Amino acid sequence: MTLNSRKTFLILLSAIIILAGFWSVKEVLAAAYHTSGTLTSTNLLTGKTVSSIDSFVYNLSAKPDGTGATIQFSQDNTNWYNSAGDSGGTNTLTMGANNTIDLSVLAWSGPNFYYKIAFTSDGTDTPVLDDIRINCSDNANLVFTIQASTGYVGIGDTTPDSALEVSSAGDDYFMISSYADGDGNILIVDSAGNMGLGVSSETAFGGGQGVFSIGESVTVPTANPVSAALFYVELGGMYVYDSSGTATLLSPHDPKTGEWIFLSKNTITGRELRVEMEQLVKYLDDTFGTDFVKEFQDGQLVEEDGTMGDGTVDGATGEQSVFVLKIKQALASLGLFVENGIAQLKEVVTDKLTAKTARIEKMEMVDAITGDIYCTWIERGEMKKVKARCDQIEYLNGQMIISGQVSEYCDYEHLNLCTSQELCEGESLFWYGGECHREMEPSSCDSDHLNLCATEADCLDVAGFWYNNSCNIESEQICEPVLEICDDQIDNDCDGKTDADDEDCQNDPPPLVCDSEHLDLCTIEADCLTAEGYWYNSICNIAPESYCGDNNLDEGEECDDGNIEDGDGCSSACQTEVSCISDWQPGDWQSGSTVETTACGTTFTQTRTYIDTNDCAIEQDKPADETQEVAGAFCQALANTDNSCQPDGTCLYTCFNGFTDSNSDMSDGCESVLVTDTSS
C-alpha cells in the first residue's frame, strides 16, 4: 500500500483499559491512500485473555464516491470471518462516528483477536478510517461500571439492576472501614452471605452462613439517643436503648413479670400473638414427663430443693422413655402400634408404597378389567389365588371355605377352591401344572394337544402344521426371502423342504450385494440405477421421488391425476381446477363372491362401478356401485357318465353305453364294462 505524500499515516496502540469488566482496545488511524490495499492488524489482545469479544467500534470520517472499505475478523490470522460467522465473509464499513459491529454471534474468547480491512480506491483517494476499538468482557476481573441508561452503579457487577450493587468473587469481602488501613471495620459482608456490624473479620461469623453479627459493645451507651433507639450487645445479650434511657434485653421477656414470652404482630391486621413460653414448656413437661424447664442463677442450675447444681439433665434415659411412651400411646389411639421398630397397622391406603424388604402373608389384588378381588399367597412353595377377600378365607377340617359364597368346598364345580394336590385328588380330580383339573393330563399328541407332538409326522397326523420345529394350529406363517440353511432343522425359505432335502440349502450363504432385492446396499448412484432403484437424497430407493404428475397425492398437492396437463380438473401444479365436470358411465360387470352352491348350481355376485370419462382429478357426485346375483348351473363330471341338473338342484347321472356302476356308488362314476353273453 502506498501512502499519499500529502497525508500522514499514524497507528497508535493505546493501553488496555479495564472498565467494569469490559476490555476496550483502541487503535488510532488517520490516513487516506492513493490505491487500493489491505490493512491487517497485529494481535490486539497480546498478553490478555478475555471471556468474550463483544463488539468492534470504528470512526470512518470520509468515504469518497467510488471508494469502499470492508472488514474481516480472525483469531488465528489465517481463517477470516464476518460478524455473522461466515467463513470468507466481510462486513462493509459505513461513514460515521462510533459505528458498532456486534461480534457476539462469533462467541469468541481467549488471548487472540485480529482484523483485516480492504480499502478500495477511486484512483485518487480511499475512505478515511480515524480509529477503531474492540469491547471485551473479562468476568474474572470485574471492577466498576455505570449504566448510562439507568444511572445504576455496579462494583464487581457489570449488569447492576439496582442503584448500587456490590459483589465479589472467591473469599473477598465487602467492607466499610473507619480507618484507611482497613482496621476497625464498621460493616462487613462476605461471600457466604454473612453480614457484620462493628466486627473486624470473618471470625465474627463462627464459620456460619447467612449470619448477622453485631460486635460486642466496648462501652455501654449512657446518653439518650437522638434517634428512636440504640442497639448493642453486652455479655451475649442484645439490648435496645431507647430515647427515655431505658435499656431492654431483646430476648423475649414480659417487661412486667420478667417471664419468657413470644410476641408477634401482624402488620396487616394489627392483631398480636403472644405465647407464654415458660407456661408452654411447663405444660410439655407435665404432659410428657420430661424436664425441659431449668432455672439458672448466675450461670448455675437451681435445683428443686433450692441448691445450686451443675446444669446437667438428670435421668435423661428415663425422661426419654417417658417421652417415647407418651408418643406410642398417642399413636396407638390412632390405630398404629409400634414396638422394637415394628409398626402394625390394620390397613394402609396409599398411592405408592416403597419398601426394601417386605414380609407379606397374603395379598389382595384387584382385576384391572373386571374389578374382582383376588387373594394371593404362597403355600408349600406354590402360588395360590382365590377370587375372594383374604379375610373371607378360612379352613375347616383341612378344607378351605370362603364366607359369603354358595359353595364352600373344593369340588368338581369349584376347582378354584382346590388349592393343593391333596384337596384336588381327594375329590377324584387331577392335579398337574400347579392347578386342579377335571380331566386327566394328556400324555399323547392329538388335535387338542399339539404341543405334545414331537415329530412332523405326528403333527401332520392330527391335522397340525409343522414349522419352526414345532406343531402349530395355524398354517400361515411369515417367511422372509432368505436362503435355506442345511443343518438347522428349519424350513428357512418356506418351500416345504428342510435342510439337506432342499437342493438350494447352503451352510455359508454368499454375502449380500447391491441388487434389486438389497437396494439398501447400493452406496453410489450408478450401482443403484443398475439395480433398478431410484437415487435421490443420497440413498437408493425402491420408488421414484414424489413429484407432481406421479399419480400420488403428496404433501402440498390438492390433487394428482398422473399428468401435468391443465384443463382436466387438476392443474400442472397439482392444484384443483373447478372447470372439469365428471361424466359417469357404467363399467364392466366383475364377478364377486359366491352366494350359494348346490349339487349342480352356484349363485354368485357381480359388481360394476362407474367411471368418469372426463377423468376429472376431483370426483363429483359419483353414483354408487351396482351389485347383482347371477345363477350358473353345472354338474361335476364323473367317469363314463352323462349328467343333467334337475329342477330340485340335484344332478342325475347315467352310465355310458357299455358301462355299469358295479359298486352301486355313483360318486366314483361307472367303471365296469358290460359283457354280453353271445353263447347259444
ZIURUR-V45143 format. One record per helix or strand of 2 or more residues. SS is the DSSP state (a for helix, b for strand). FROM is the first residue (numbers start at 1). LEN is the number of residues. If there is no record, write none. Layout:
ss:SS from:FROM len:LEN
ss:SS from:FROM len:LEN
This chain:
ss:b from:11 len:3
ss:b from:17 len:3
ss:b from:22 len:8
ss:b from:37 len:4
ss:b from:52 len:11
ss:b from:68 len:7
ss:b from:91 len:2
ss:b from:96 len:7
ss:a from:104 len:3
ss:b from:114 len:7
ss:b from:128 len:10
ss:a from:139 len:3
ss:b from:144 len:3
ss:b from:153 len:3
ss:b from:164 len:3
ss:b from:174 len:4
ss:b from:185 len:5
ss:b from:195 len:3
ss:a from:202 len:4
ss:b from:212 len:3
ss:b from:229 len:6
ss:b from:237 len:6
ss:b from:247 len:3
ss:b from:260 len:6
ss:b from:272 len:5
ss:a from:277 len:12
ss:b from:295 len:3
ss:b from:300 len:3
ss:b from:308 len:2
ss:a from:316 len:17
ss:b from:337 len:3
ss:b from:342 len:3
ss:b from:363 len:4
ss:b from:373 len:7
ss:b from:382 len:5
ss:a from:390 len:3
ss:b from:393 len:4
ss:b from:399 len:4
ss:a from:415 len:3
ss:a from:421 len:6
ss:b from:430 len:3
ss:b from:435 len:3
ss:a from:450 len:3
ss:a from:456 len:6
ss:b from:465 len:3
ss:b from:470 len:3
ss:a from:499 len:3
ss:a from:519 len:3
ss:a from:525 len:6
ss:b from:534 len:3
ss:b from:539 len:3
ss:b from:584 len:3
ss:b from:590 len:8
ss:b from:601 len:8
ss:b from:610 len:3
ss:b from:626 len:8
ss:b from:641 len:5
ss:b from:651 len:5
ss:b from:659 len:2
ss:a from:666 len:3
ss:b from:672 len:2
